[in-house]
């Protein structure tokens, strides 16, 4: 909102809400559509409903496949905050709200962010059920959570994004995948606003731009993480072929169920390696 002095500054950092006072996190994990099962397998997880977290943006109803809970757990000495679902800009939220889990993870002390999502395959080299390591991203949503943010020192925060996804974390993920026998492709993720799936012409455009997969989340979360000094790692589950026939959210959830074991083994291995 504008004031007489100009646009009102955006507050990127958040205050830890009362229900989470005393909680700490080393790693924040955002679990996308159909991928919430990973949090259930964490050691002795403590669950907090988003409804009980003051300041957490809430829609009238959660997107199916998003449990709407925060899972807190200790993984061999590594404090993990796993978000079972996110809000999306296509639900009417702005980019700042869509990035709230990242902002909260940073407030809890997390210096590493792992984002997962369900995505449509754009590249011919990707098939239904593939896991794709994000090498880079394209923010094609037309939104940015840093608009009107004065940055920690004031002025315009020109946050570099040449290393959006940390090279060291990507190498670690490749090593874990090889050790676990989990096939892991790699590519560029394009984030669109949604909620419509892409037309064949839009998919052709994305392919010509160099995108390998497309989805409706993640990009503003990673921008926020980099602005807050967090390292980021991203993994997409290819749940459909973009612009394919009869696309549905049920198809996305079914693919998530089928990939749950592979994704859990990959994420668990990454967490143990991070701790080591």
Beta strands, then each sheet from edge to edge (+ up, - down):
strand 1: 2-3
strand 2: 6-7
strand 3: 27-31
strand 4: 46-49
strand 5: 69-75
strand 6: 78-84
strand 7: 112-121
strand 8: 131-139
strand 9: 184-191
strand 10: 213-215
strand 11: 231-241
sheet 1: 1+ 2-
sheet 2: 4+ 5- 6+ 3+ 7+ 10- 9- 8- 11+
end
